[in-house]
């Protein structure tokens, strides 16, 4: 997984920050509001909370040298809403926090964090609307200043990403022969100032319009299943044309037996992109195909591997899932895509799924998701991205654990730059007694090759936490974190140690 996220801080007057952080997400908020007022029927869990936290850091400015220590007090209020009622479904988490630094008062300010998905059936079984939203502060460059905890960093290496979509859809079943869905999706991705400084070299704000028409086999098909999709996507940046993509795709699956299926996919891409030259557009457009088997050697294991030609090259894609038990799952995937940075963020949000606990998770790993963090530098270009993801998460008795790894290779458009990034992380939590919980976590990130062959970086982040529950609604934690970052082999590595005490009350 990526370097520990540094997010959710703003700076300035409360009224201006609230307007800046929230008004940009008005479109998605409007859709989620429909789920925020559930009908009387259904089951809903609404949990407000308040938090008080005190942190001590020995490197508040995230500097490689001349470190300065400081104390930071955080007061926060949040709300979790999860449930289904009538024709409405909503999963939403939002919090607003005030950070106050004892010595570095210029860093003090507000921060926002939001992640949610909501849907409303306007006409039962026919017309529904879905909204998704994510707001967080993220790193612009992996080689810039970072922090050991979710707090502010200095300089212009952070941007607040406001990422949301609104998608009305019409669906229709044709007497079990075929199911059709017509969707229009409006998406926006905005890169905003965090308040301490401008958003550095963050990409430009984009607006995307998508029209998606799909048709797939109905319940009458059992041995042979098929689907077809036509998609047109327009993306504009700062009000000017950025890219257009027309995709026509069809696929079929033939069930040989309960253990083996044969898959085939074919279609046509037509890509017009301001960031690509004519040759690149022509090479990446055209007909494509892929084929391969889906293997299910047992009821808990599925492996799909497909070989084909797309984007002017031979490709292998696939995914793997194995359930060791109902509560322990291993997932892996390898995929290839051509997309802008903004589309990568929007797709991460729109492709996320809800797990049985109502959390938005990565469909490739099953792990909790920050859709605004791709684990790479934020660049304002179009790239070919090859990504491998592996995730293991589960529960054994009183212990809960997760392990994930991610390798991303990007060829960055006409800039001729290449980027190769590797991340691995893991966590372990154990309930020591009904009131006491201990956990440890670690993440390691390495940029094997950065843009234009520039400096590479290594980042190690370690943490340990001890939590005690005074009651079901009142908890406390004491934690320690250590961060070490090396950039381009620089001996003056950035180091930071943080100790924090946190109290949380839910209602």
N, C-alpha and C positions, 0 to 999 in steps of 0.2 A: 504493500500500500504506500501511498505518498508520504512525504515528510509530514509530521504532525501539523495539523492545520493551525494557522494563525489568523484569527478572524474575529468579526463581530464587534469592532470598536469604531466609534465615531468621535468627532471632536467638534465642539462649538456649542451654541445655544441649544437647549432642548427642543424648542419649537422648530428651528431650522433643520436640525438633524432628523427629527421625526418626519418632516415634510420630505426631506431628501431621501431618506431610507425607505419610506412607505409609499409615497405618491407614485414612484416609478413602477410599483407593482400593482397599480390600481386594477388593471385588466384581470389578473389572476385572482386578486382579492375579491372582485365582484363575483367570480364563479364560486369561490369558496364560501362566500357569504350565504349562498343557498344552502350549503350544508351546515352552516353555523346555527341555523334556526330549524332544528329537526322537528318533525311532526311528533305527536304524542306517542305513536307506535314505535316499537323497536327498542334496541338496547344501546345506551349511550354512557360513555365514561368521560366526564369533564373534570379535570384535575388542575386547579390553580396552584401556584407555588411561589414561595419567596426564598431567596438565598442570600446568605452573608458569607463572604470569603475574604480571608486575609492571606496575602502572599508576600514572601521575601525572596528577592532575586539578587544575585551578585553580579548581574550584567543587564541592567534595565535597558541600555541603549543598543543591545545586540551587537557589540563592538568586538573586533578581534583583539584590540589592545585598549589600554586605558579604560578598564572596566569600572562601572559605577554601580553601586548597590542601591536598592530602594525598597520601600514597602508599598504595596498596592491593596487598597480596599475595594471590594466589589459588592455592590448591592444589586439584586436582580429580581425581577418578577416575570413569571411565565405562565403559560397555560397549555395543557395537552387535551385535545378533543379526539376521541375515537368512537366510532359507532356506526350503526345502520338504523335508519328509521323510515318507514314508508318507502318512498322511492329515492331516498337520499343516503349517501354514504360519504363519510368524511374521516380523514386522518390528518391532523394538523398539530404542529408543535411550533410555538412562538415564544421568544423571551426578549426582554429589553433589560439592559444592565447599565449601571453607572460605575465607571472605574475612576478611582481617585488615587493619584500617586502622591506620596509624602513629599518627595524632593523634586521630581521631574513633573511639575504641575502642568506643563505644556502638553503632556501626553494624556491628561485626564479627559474624560468625555463619556458619551453614550455609545452603546453598541446594540445591534439588532441581529437576530438569528431566526430564520423561519424555514420550515420545510413542511409541505402539505400537499394532499391530493383530495379532491372532492368531486363527486358526480351526482347528477340529478336526472332521473327519468322523467322527461316532460310528458311524453306519451308512452305509457307502459308497453315495453317490448318493441317500440318503434323509434322513438326520438329521445336521445339523451345528450347531456352536455357534461364534459369533464374539464376540470381546471387543475393545474399543477403550478406550484411556486416554490422557489428556493432563493433565499437571501443569505449571503455569508461574505466574509472577507477572506481573500485568498492571496497567495504569493503570485507575483508576476514572474520573477526569475528564481529558479532553484539555487542559483549561486549568490543571491543577494542576502540581506539580513533576514534571519529567522529568529523565532523565540521558542523556548522549551515548552511553553504552555499556550493556551488559547487566550492570548492577550496581544496588545499592540506591538508592532515592530516599528523601527524608525525609518526615515527616508521615504523614498517613493517606490518601495518594493511590495506594496499592498494595493489592492483595489477591492472595492465592494462590488460583488457580482449580484445583480438582480436578474433572475432567470425565471420566466413564467410562460405559460401557454393556456389557451382557451380553445376547446375543440367540440363544437356541436356535431352530432352524428345521426344519420338515419340508417336503420337496419331493417331488413326484411327477410323472412324465411319463405322459401318457395316449396311448400308442402313436403319438406324433407329432402328435396333434390339438391337445393343449393341455398346458401345463406349469403346475402349481400349486405355490404356496409359502405355508405358514402360519408366521408368525413372532411370537414374543412377545419384546419388548425391554424390559429394565429399565435405566433411566438415572438417574444422579444428577449434579447440578452443585452444588458446594460452594464458598463464598467464605470463605476463612480468613485469619486474621491472619498477616502476614509475620514477626512477631516484634518489629519495631521499634515497631509500634503496632497498634491495632485496625484492622479492615478498613474504616474510614471509613463511607461511605454505600453500601457495596456491596449488591447485591440479596440476598434471603434464599436459603437453601439449598432446593433442590427435589428431589423424587423423581417420576419419570415412569414410567407403565406404558403400553405400547402393544401392541395386538393388530392385526396386519396380515395380511390374507388377500388373495392376488393370484392371478389366472388370466390367462395370456397364450397367444396362438396358438403352436402347435408348428411343427415343420419341414415339415409338409404344406401350410402356408399360405405362398405366395410372393408373389402379387399383392396380396392383402389381408391385413394383419396387424392384430391387435386385442389389447386387454388390459383387464382390469377389476380394481379394488382397493377393498376395504372396510377402513377403519382406524378404530379407537377409541382415543383417547388421554386418559388421566387424569393430571393434574399436581397435586401437593400441595406446599405450602410450609410448612415448620416443622410438619409433621403435619396441616395444615388444607387443605381443598379450595382449589385455585387456579383450575383450568380443566378443561374437558372439551371435546373436539372429536370429532365423528363425521363421517367423510368417506366418501362413496360416489362413485367416479369410474370412467368408462369412456372408452376412446379407440380410434380406428381410423386406419389409414394405408392408402391405396390408391396403389399404384405405377402411375402413368400410363405412365411409361417410365423408363429408367435415369437420367434427369436430373431428373424431376419426380415428387414424391409429394404427395398431398393429405391433410392431417391434420384430424381433428375430435376434440374432447374435450368431455365433458359430465358433470355430476354434481350432488351436493348437499352443502353444508356445513351443519353444525349446531354452533354455537359457544356455549358457556356459560362465561363468564369473570368472575371476581370483580373484575377491574380494569376491566371494561367495564360501562356502564349498560345497562338493558333496551333502549333505542333502538339503541345501538351493536351489541348482540348481534343484534337483529333485522335491522339493516341489513347486517351482515356474514354472516349466515346466509342460506340459500336456495339455489335452483338457480343453476348457472353453466354457461357454455359458452365455447369458443374454437375457432377454425378458421383454417387458413392453409396455405401451401405449404412443402414442404421442397425446396430446389433444390440439385442437385449438378451444376454445369456442367462439372466435371472430377473425376478420381479423388481430387484432393487438396483439394477445396473443398466445404463444406456450409453452407447458410444456411437457417435455419428462422425464420419470422415468423408469429405467430398473433395474431389480434384476437378479443376476446371481452368478456364481462361477468362480473365477480366482485367480491365485497366492496363492493357498492353503487356500482360505477363501471365505466366502460369502460376496458379495459386492453389494452396491447400487450406481448407477451413474445416473446423470441426468443434464438437463439444462432447463432454463426458460427465456423467453423473453416477455416483454410487452412494447408496444409503447403507451405512454400516448398521444403523438402527433408526427408528423413527425420529431420534433426536440428534443424530450425527450424520452429516452429509459432506461428501467430497464432490466439488464441481470444478470443471476446467473448460476453457474455450480458447479458440484461436480464430481471429477474424481480420479481414482486410477491408478498408474503406477509404474513399476520397472525400474530404469534407473540409470546410473552414473551421477555424477554432470555435467560432460562435455556434456552428451547427453541432460540433462535438459536445459542447455543453448542453445545448438544447436536447440533443438525442439522449444524453445520459439521464436527463430528467424525465423525458417522455417515455423512455424504455424501461424505467424502474418499475418494479412490481411490489405489491404488498404481500408480506409473509403472513402466516397464520396469527402472529402477534400484532398485526396492524402496522408494522414498520415498513418503510420504503427500503428495499434492498436491491443490490446489483443482481440482475437475472443470471449473470454468468458465474457468480461466486456464492450467492445467497447471503452475503455479508451486508451489514448496514452501510448506507450509501451517503456520500456527500457529492451530489451531482455537479457541483461547481468546482470540484477539484479533479482534474484529469491526470494529475501526477507529472505533468510536463510544464515547460515554460508556456506562458501565454503569448502567442504570436499572431500578428494580423496578416495571415496568408492562408492559402489553401494547401493542404498536405495530403499525401498518401500515408495512411497509418496502418501498421501491422501491430496487433496487440495480442499478447498471450496472458491469460489470467487463470489463477488457480486459487481456490479457497476451500478450507476445511473448517467447519464449525460444528460444535456439538456440546453435549452435556453428559457427564459421567458421575452419577451419584450427586455429591455436593459440589462438584467442580464443573465449571463452564470454560470452554477454551475456543480459540480461533487462530488460524494461521492462514496467511494469504501471501501470494507473490504475484508480481506483475512485471512484464517486460514489454516496453513500447518502443517501436522504431518508426520515426517519421521522416519522410522526404518532403522538405518544405518548399513546394512550388518552384517558381522561377528564381528564387533566391539561391538555389543550388545547395542549400544547407541540409545537413542531416543531423538527426538527434536520436540517441540511443539511451534509454533510461531503464534502470532495474530497481525494483523495490521489493522488500520483504518485511513482513511484520507479524507479530504474534502477541497473544494475551492469554492469561490464565487467571481465573477468579475462583476462590474456594470459600464456601461457607464454613467457618470454624465453629460457630455456635449459632443458635437462633438469632442472636443480636450482633454477631461479629463476622465480618467478611474481609478477606485479604486478597489482593490482586497484584499482579505484575504485568508489565507490557514492554515491548521493545520494537523498534522499527529501524531499518537500515535502508538508506537510499543512495544510489550511485548513478551519476551521469557518466556512462561509458564514453559517449561522444556527444558533445554539445554543439550548438549551432555554429557553423562556419569553422569548426575545429577549435573553438575558443576554449577557455578554461573549463575543466570538469570539476565535479564536486562530490564529496562523500558526507553524508549526514547520519549521525547515530543519535537516537533519542530513547532513553531508558526511563522507566517510572515504576514506582511502587506505592500502593495505597492501602490504608487500613480504614475500614468503615465500621461504624457502630450505630445501631438503631436504638434510639431511646423509646420509640414506639413505631407503629405502622406508618405514621405521618411525619415523624421528626427524626432525621438522620444526621450523622456527622461523619466527616472524613479527614484524615491527615495523610498527606502525600508528599513524595519527594520525586523530582525529575532532574535528569542530567541530559544536556545537549552538547554535542561536539560536531562542528562542521569544518571541513577542510575544503578549500577552494583552490583548484589548480596547483595542488601540492604545496600550498603556502604553509610554512611552519607555524605562522601566527594564526593558528586555528581559532575559530570562535568557540568559546566554551561558556556554559551557563548552568548554574545550579539553582533550583527553586524549591522552597518548602512552603506548603500551603495548608491552611486549616479552613474547613468549609462546613457550614450549617445549612440544612435545607428543611423547609417546612411545607408540606402539602395540605390541601384543604378538601 
